[in-house]
């Protein structure tokens, strides 16, 4: 997790086409097993939807800033502090 002027950037490692959706926060990385396939931006949309559900912030405050076509992504969550983000993420496991 990195702090920027706009919010926090979370490193995500994404696995697609999983039968069971899951999210895990380990070693400063958010591991996501998604149901969607990595076609037509479906997996990226599911990443944004999942981060929206975790942090309870509007989707317009969440964006993928790196890794659009990779399983490793950098996701920006705007208008949230590092402490608040760590608190929310610590409750995942």
MODELLER restraints for C-alpha pairs under 7 A, 6 or more apart:
rsr = mdl.restraints
at = mdl.atoms
rsr.add(forms.Gaussian(group=physical.xy_distance, feature=features.Distance(at['CA:1:A'], at['CA:8:A']), mean=6.69, stdev=0.5))
rsr.add(forms.Gaussian(group=physical.xy_distance, feature=features.Distance(at['CA:1:A'], at['CA:9:A']), mean=5.55, stdev=0.5))
rsr.add(forms.Gaussian(group=physical.xy_distance, feature=features.Distance(at['CA:1:A'], at['CA:10:A']), mean=4.70, stdev=0.5))
rsr.add(forms.Gaussian(group=physical.xy_distance, feature=features.Distance(at['CA:1:A'], at['CA:11:A']), mean=6.40, stdev=0.5))
rsr.add(forms.Gaussian(group=physical.xy_distance, feature=features.Distance(at['CA:1:A'], at['CA:28:A']), mean=5.78, stdev=0.5))
rsr.add(forms.Gaussian(group=physical.xy_distance, feature=features.Distance(at['CA:2:A'], at['CA:8:A']), mean=5.57, stdev=0.5))
rsr.add(forms.Gaussian(group=physical.xy_distance, feature=features.Distance(at['CA:2:A'], at['CA:9:A']), mean=5.05, stdev=0.5))
rsr.add(forms.Gaussian(group=physical.xy_distance, feature=features.Distance(at['CA:2:A'], at['CA:10:A']), mean=6.68, stdev=0.5))
rsr.add(forms.Gaussian(group=physical.xy_distance, feature=features.Distance(at['CA:3:A'], at['CA:9:A']), mean=6.31, stdev=0.5))
rsr.add(forms.Gaussian(group=physical.xy_distance, feature=features.Distance(at['CA:3:A'], at['CA:82:A']), mean=6.65, stdev=0.5))
rsr.add(forms.Gaussian(group=physical.xy_distance, feature=features.Distance(at['CA:6:A'], at['CA:78:A']), mean=5.33, stdev=0.5))
rsr.add(forms.Gaussian(group=physical.xy_distance, feature=features.Distance(at['CA:6:A'], at['CA:79:A']), mean=6.29, stdev=0.5))
rsr.add(forms.Gaussian(group=physical.xy_distance, feature=features.Distance(at['CA:7:A'], at['CA:76:A']), mean=6.84, stdev=0.5))
rsr.add(forms.Gaussian(group=physical.xy_distance, feature=features.Distance(at['CA:7:A'], at['CA:77:A']), mean=5.67, stdev=0.5))
rsr.add(forms.Gaussian(group=physical.xy_distance, feature=features.Distance(at['CA:7:A'], at['CA:78:A']), mean=4.20, stdev=0.5))
rsr.add(forms.Gaussian(group=physical.xy_distance, feature=features.Distance(at['CA:7:A'], at['CA:79:A']), mean=5.04, stdev=0.5))
rsr.add(forms.Gaussian(group=physical.xy_distance, feature=features.Distance(at['CA:7:A'], at['CA:80:A']), mean=5.41, stdev=0.5))
rsr.add(forms.Gaussian(group=physical.xy_distance, feature=features.Distance(at['CA:7:A'], at['CA:81:A']), mean=6.51, stdev=0.5))
rsr.add(forms.Gaussian(group=physical.xy_distance, feature=features.Distance(at['CA:8:A'], at['CA:76:A']), mean=5.72, stdev=0.5))
rsr.add(forms.Gaussian(group=physical.xy_distance, feature=features.Distance(at['CA:8:A'], at['CA:77:A']), mean=5.43, stdev=0.5))
rsr.add(forms.Gaussian(group=physical.xy_distance, feature=features.Distance(at['CA:8:A'], at['CA:78:A']), mean=6.48, stdev=0.5))
rsr.add(forms.Gaussian(group=physical.xy_distance, feature=features.Distance(at['CA:8:A'], at['CA:80:A']), mean=6.77, stdev=0.5))
rsr.add(forms.Gaussian(group=physical.xy_distance, feature=features.Distance(at['CA:8:A'], at['CA:82:A']), mean=6.53, stdev=0.5))
rsr.add(forms.Gaussian(group=physical.xy_distance, feature=features.Distance(at['CA:9:A'], at['CA:74:A']), mean=6.18, stdev=0.5))
rsr.add(forms.Gaussian(group=physical.xy_distance, feature=features.Distance(at['CA:9:A'], at['CA:75:A']), mean=5.36, stdev=0.5))
rsr.add(forms.Gaussian(group=physical.xy_distance, feature=features.Distance(at['CA:9:A'], at['CA:76:A']), mean=4.42, stdev=0.5))
rsr.add(forms.Gaussian(group=physical.xy_distance, feature=features.Distance(at['CA:9:A'], at['CA:77:A']), mean=6.34, stdev=0.5))
rsr.add(forms.Gaussian(group=physical.xy_distance, feature=features.Distance(at['CA:10:A'], at['CA:29:A']), mean=6.85, stdev=0.5))
rsr.add(forms.Gaussian(group=physical.xy_distance, feature=features.Distance(at['CA:10:A'], at['CA:74:A']), mean=5.64, stdev=0.5))
rsr.add(forms.Gaussian(group=physical.xy_distance, feature=features.Distance(at['CA:10:A'], at['CA:75:A']), mean=5.17, stdev=0.5))
rsr.add(forms.Gaussian(group=physical.xy_distance, feature=features.Distance(at['CA:10:A'], at['CA:76:A']), mean=6.47, stdev=0.5))
rsr.add(forms.Gaussian(group=physical.xy_distance, feature=features.Distance(at['CA:11:A'], at['CA:29:A']), mean=5.14, stdev=0.5))
rsr.add(forms.Gaussian(group=physical.xy_distance, feature=features.Distance(at['CA:11:A'], at['CA:30:A']), mean=6.24, stdev=0.5))
rsr.add(forms.Gaussian(group=physical.xy_distance, feature=features.Distance(at['CA:11:A'], at['CA:73:A']), mean=5.83, stdev=0.5))
rsr.add(forms.Gaussian(group=physical.xy_distance, feature=features.Distance(at['CA:11:A'], at['CA:74:A']), mean=4.70, stdev=0.5))
rsr.add(forms.Gaussian(group=physical.xy_distance, feature=features.Distance(at['CA:11:A'], at['CA:75:A']), mean=6.42, stdev=0.5))
rsr.add(forms.Gaussian(group=physical.xy_distance, feature=features.Distance(at['CA:12:A'], at['CA:29:A']), mean=5.57, stdev=0.5))
rsr.add(forms.Gaussian(group=physical.xy_distance, feature=features.Distance(at['CA:12:A'], at['CA:30:A']), mean=4.60, stdev=0.5))
rsr.add(forms.Gaussian(group=physical.xy_distance, feature=features.Distance(at['CA:12:A'], at['CA:31:A']), mean=5.74, stdev=0.5))
rsr.add(forms.Gaussian(group=physical.xy_distance, feature=features.Distance(at['CA:12:A'], at['CA:72:A']), mean=5.67, stdev=0.5))
rsr.add(forms.Gaussian(group=physical.xy_distance, feature=features.Distance(at['CA:12:A'], at['CA:73:A']), mean=5.05, stdev=0.5))
rsr.add(forms.Gaussian(group=physical.xy_distance, feature=features.Distance(at['CA:12:A'], at['CA:74:A']), mean=6.13, stdev=0.5))
rsr.add(forms.Gaussian(group=physical.xy_distance, feature=features.Distance(at['CA:13:A'], at['CA:30:A']), mean=6.27, stdev=0.5))
rsr.add(forms.Gaussian(group=physical.xy_distance, feature=features.Distance(at['CA:13:A'], at['CA:31:A']), mean=4.88, stdev=0.5))
rsr.add(forms.Gaussian(group=physical.xy_distance, feature=features.Distance(at['CA:13:A'], at['CA:32:A']), mean=6.23, stdev=0.5))
rsr.add(forms.Gaussian(group=physical.xy_distance, feature=features.Distance(at['CA:13:A'], at['CA:71:A']), mean=5.62, stdev=0.5))
rsr.add(forms.Gaussian(group=physical.xy_distance, feature=features.Distance(at['CA:13:A'], at['CA:72:A']), mean=4.52, stdev=0.5))
rsr.add(forms.Gaussian(group=physical.xy_distance, feature=features.Distance(at['CA:13:A'], at['CA:73:A']), mean=6.33, stdev=0.5))
rsr.add(forms.Gaussian(group=physical.xy_distance, feature=features.Distance(at['CA:14:A'], at['CA:31:A']), mean=6.05, stdev=0.5))
rsr.add(forms.Gaussian(group=physical.xy_distance, feature=features.Distance(at['CA:14:A'], at['CA:32:A']), mean=4.89, stdev=0.5))
rsr.add(forms.Gaussian(group=physical.xy_distance, feature=features.Distance(at['CA:14:A'], at['CA:33:A']), mean=6.03, stdev=0.5))
rsr.add(forms.Gaussian(group=physical.xy_distance, feature=features.Distance(at['CA:14:A'], at['CA:71:A']), mean=4.90, stdev=0.5))
rsr.add(forms.Gaussian(group=physical.xy_distance, feature=features.Distance(at['CA:14:A'], at['CA:72:A']), mean=6.27, stdev=0.5))
rsr.add(forms.Gaussian(group=physical.xy_distance, feature=features.Distance(at['CA:15:A'], at['CA:32:A']), mean=6.17, stdev=0.5))
rsr.add(forms.Gaussian(group=physical.xy_distance, feature=features.Distance(at['CA:15:A'], at['CA:33:A']), mean=4.77, stdev=0.5))
rsr.add(forms.Gaussian(group=physical.xy_distance, feature=features.Distance(at['CA:15:A'], at['CA:34:A']), mean=6.02, stdev=0.5))
rsr.add(forms.Gaussian(group=physical.xy_distance, feature=features.Distance(at['CA:15:A'], at['CA:71:A']), mean=6.67, stdev=0.5))
rsr.add(forms.Gaussian(group=physical.xy_distance, feature=features.Distance(at['CA:16:A'], at['CA:33:A']), mean=6.08, stdev=0.5))
rsr.add(forms.Gaussian(group=physical.xy_distance, feature=features.Distance(at['CA:16:A'], at['CA:34:A']), mean=4.88, stdev=0.5))
rsr.add(forms.Gaussian(group=physical.xy_distance, feature=features.Distance(at['CA:16:A'], at['CA:35:A']), mean=6.06, stdev=0.5))
rsr.add(forms.Gaussian(group=physical.xy_distance, feature=features.Distance(at['CA:16:A'], at['CA:36:A']), mean=5.85, stdev=0.5))
rsr.add(forms.Gaussian(group=physical.xy_distance, feature=features.Distance(at['CA:16:A'], at['CA:37:A']), mean=5.51, stdev=0.5))
rsr.add(forms.Gaussian(group=physical.xy_distance, feature=features.Distance(at['CA:16:A'], at['CA:38:A']), mean=6.47, stdev=0.5))
rsr.add(forms.Gaussian(group=physical.xy_distance, feature=features.Distance(at['CA:16:A'], at['CA:43:A']), mean=6.90, stdev=0.5))
rsr.add(forms.Gaussian(group=physical.xy_distance, feature=features.Distance(at['CA:17:A'], at['CA:34:A']), mean=6.14, stdev=0.5))
rsr.add(forms.Gaussian(group=physical.xy_distance, feature=features.Distance(at['CA:17:A'], at['CA:35:A']), mean=4.87, stdev=0.5))
rsr.add(forms.Gaussian(group=physical.xy_distance, feature=features.Distance(at['CA:17:A'], at['CA:36:A']), mean=5.42, stdev=0.5))
rsr.add(forms.Gaussian(group=physical.xy_distance, feature=features.Distance(at['CA:17:A'], at['CA:37:A']), mean=5.17, stdev=0.5))
rsr.add(forms.Gaussian(group=physical.xy_distance, feature=features.Distance(at['CA:18:A'], at['CA:33:A']), mean=5.93, stdev=0.5))
rsr.add(forms.Gaussian(group=physical.xy_distance, feature=features.Distance(at['CA:18:A'], at['CA:34:A']), mean=5.53, stdev=0.5))
rsr.add(forms.Gaussian(group=physical.xy_distance, feature=features.Distance(at['CA:18:A'], at['CA:35:A']), mean=4.89, stdev=0.5))
rsr.add(forms.Gaussian(group=physical.xy_distance, feature=features.Distance(at['CA:19:A'], at['CA:35:A']), mean=6.02, stdev=0.5))
rsr.add(forms.Gaussian(group=physical.xy_distance, feature=features.Distance(at['CA:20:A'], at['CA:35:A']), mean=6.82, stdev=0.5))
rsr.add(forms.Gaussian(group=physical.xy_distance, feature=features.Distance(at['CA:21:A'], at['CA:33:A']), mean=5.22, stdev=0.5))
rsr.add(forms.Gaussian(group=physical.xy_distance, feature=features.Distance(at['CA:21:A'], at['CA:34:A']), mean=5.15, stdev=0.5))
rsr.add(forms.Gaussian(group=physical.xy_distance, feature=features.Distance(at['CA:21:A'], at['CA:35:A']), mean=6.00, stdev=0.5))
rsr.add(forms.Gaussian(group=physical.xy_distance, feature=features.Distance(at['CA:22:A'], at['CA:32:A']), mean=5.80, stdev=0.5))
rsr.add(forms.Gaussian(group=physical.xy_distance, feature=features.Distance(at['CA:22:A'], at['CA:33:A']), mean=5.06, stdev=0.5))
rsr.add(forms.Gaussian(group=physical.xy_distance, feature=features.Distance(at['CA:23:A'], at['CA:30:A']), mean=6.90, stdev=0.5))
rsr.add(forms.Gaussian(group=physical.xy_distance, feature=features.Distance(at['CA:23:A'], at['CA:31:A']), mean=5.63, stdev=0.5))
rsr.add(forms.Gaussian(group=physical.xy_distance, feature=features.Distance(at['CA:23:A'], at['CA:32:A']), mean=4.57, stdev=0.5))
rsr.add(forms.Gaussian(group=physical.xy_distance, feature=features.Distance(at['CA:23:A'], at['CA:33:A']), mean=6.41, stdev=0.5))
rsr.add(forms.Gaussian(group=physical.xy_distance, feature=features.Distance(at['CA:24:A'], at['CA:30:A']), mean=5.74, stdev=0.5))
rsr.add(forms.Gaussian(group=physical.xy_distance, feature=features.Distance(at['CA:24:A'], at['CA:31:A']), mean=5.04, stdev=0.5))
rsr.add(forms.Gaussian(group=physical.xy_distance, feature=features.Distance(at['CA:24:A'], at['CA:32:A']), mean=6.56, stdev=0.5))
rsr.add(forms.Gaussian(group=physical.xy_distance, feature=features.Distance(at['CA:24:A'], at['CA:92:A']), mean=6.43, stdev=0.5))
rsr.add(forms.Gaussian(group=physical.xy_distance, feature=features.Distance(at['CA:24:A'], at['CA:93:A']), mean=6.15, stdev=0.5))
rsr.add(forms.Gaussian(group=physical.xy_distance, feature=features.Distance(at['CA:25:A'], at['CA:31:A']), mean=6.25, stdev=0.5))
rsr.add(forms.Gaussian(group=physical.xy_distance, feature=features.Distance(at['CA:25:A'], at['CA:89:A']), mean=6.33, stdev=0.5))
rsr.add(forms.Gaussian(group=physical.xy_distance, feature=features.Distance(at['CA:25:A'], at['CA:92:A']), mean=6.59, stdev=0.5))
rsr.add(forms.Gaussian(group=physical.xy_distance, feature=features.Distance(at['CA:25:A'], at['CA:93:A']), mean=6.59, stdev=0.5))
rsr.add(forms.Gaussian(group=physical.xy_distance, feature=features.Distance(at['CA:36:A'], at['CA:42:A']), mean=5.97, stdev=0.5))
rsr.add(forms.Gaussian(group=physical.xy_distance, feature=features.Distance(at['CA:36:A'], at['CA:43:A']), mean=5.17, stdev=0.5))
rsr.add(forms.Gaussian(group=physical.xy_distance, feature=features.Distance(at['CA:37:A'], at['CA:43:A']), mean=5.81, stdev=0.5))
rsr.add(forms.Gaussian(group=physical.xy_distance, feature=features.Distance(at['CA:48:A'], at['CA:59:A']), mean=6.90, stdev=0.5))
rsr.add(forms.Gaussian(group=physical.xy_distance, feature=features.Distance(at['CA:48:A'], at['CA:62:A']), mean=6.42, stdev=0.5))
rsr.add(forms.Gaussian(group=physical.xy_distance, feature=features.Distance(at['CA:48:A'], at['CA:63:A']), mean=6.93, stdev=0.5))
rsr.add(forms.Gaussian(group=physical.xy_distance, feature=features.Distance(at['CA:52:A'], at['CA:58:A']), mean=6.56, stdev=0.5))
rsr.add(forms.Gaussian(group=physical.xy_distance, feature=features.Distance(at['CA:52:A'], at['CA:59:A']), mean=5.82, stdev=0.5))
rsr.add(forms.Gaussian(group=physical.xy_distance, feature=features.Distance(at['CA:55:A'], at['CA:88:A']), mean=6.91, stdev=0.5))
rsr.add(forms.Gaussian(group=physical.xy_distance, feature=features.Distance(at['CA:61:A'], at['CA:77:A']), mean=5.80, stdev=0.5))
rsr.add(forms.Gaussian(group=physical.xy_distance, feature=features.Distance(at['CA:61:A'], at['CA:78:A']), mean=5.03, stdev=0.5))
rsr.add(forms.Gaussian(group=physical.xy_distance, feature=features.Distance(at['CA:62:A'], at['CA:75:A']), mean=6.97, stdev=0.5))
rsr.add(forms.Gaussian(group=physical.xy_distance, feature=features.Distance(at['CA:62:A'], at['CA:76:A']), mean=5.62, stdev=0.5))
rsr.add(forms.Gaussian(group=physical.xy_distance, feature=features.Distance(at['CA:62:A'], at['CA:77:A']), mean=4.72, stdev=0.5))
rsr.add(forms.Gaussian(group=physical.xy_distance, feature=features.Distance(at['CA:62:A'], at['CA:78:A']), mean=6.42, stdev=0.5))
rsr.add(forms.Gaussian(group=physical.xy_distance, feature=features.Distance(at['CA:63:A'], at['CA:75:A']), mean=5.69, stdev=0.5))
rsr.add(forms.Gaussian(group=physical.xy_distance, feature=features.Distance(at['CA:63:A'], at['CA:76:A']), mean=5.27, stdev=0.5))
rsr.add(forms.Gaussian(group=physical.xy_distance, feature=features.Distance(at['CA:63:A'], at['CA:77:A']), mean=6.85, stdev=0.5))
rsr.add(forms.Gaussian(group=physical.xy_distance, feature=features.Distance(at['CA:64:A'], at['CA:73:A']), mean=6.82, stdev=0.5))
rsr.add(forms.Gaussian(group=physical.xy_distance, feature=features.Distance(at['CA:64:A'], at['CA:74:A']), mean=5.84, stdev=0.5))
rsr.add(forms.Gaussian(group=physical.xy_distance, feature=features.Distance(at['CA:64:A'], at['CA:75:A']), mean=4.43, stdev=0.5))
rsr.add(forms.Gaussian(group=physical.xy_distance, feature=features.Distance(at['CA:64:A'], at['CA:76:A']), mean=6.17, stdev=0.5))
rsr.add(forms.Gaussian(group=physical.xy_distance, feature=features.Distance(at['CA:65:A'], at['CA:74:A']), mean=5.63, stdev=0.5))
rsr.add(forms.Gaussian(group=physical.xy_distance, feature=features.Distance(at['CA:65:A'], at['CA:75:A']), mean=5.86, stdev=0.5))
rsr.add(forms.Gaussian(group=physical.xy_distance, feature=features.Distance(at['CA:65:A'], at['CA:76:A']), mean=6.49, stdev=0.5))
rsr.add(forms.Gaussian(group=physical.xy_distance, feature=features.Distance(at['CA:66:A'], at['CA:73:A']), mean=5.51, stdev=0.5))
rsr.add(forms.Gaussian(group=physical.xy_distance, feature=features.Distance(at['CA:66:A'], at['CA:74:A']), mean=5.00, stdev=0.5))
rsr.add(forms.Gaussian(group=physical.xy_distance, feature=features.Distance(at['CA:67:A'], at['CA:73:A']), mean=4.32, stdev=0.5))
rsr.add(forms.Gaussian(group=physical.xy_distance, feature=features.Distance(at['CA:67:A'], at['CA:74:A']), mean=6.45, stdev=0.5))
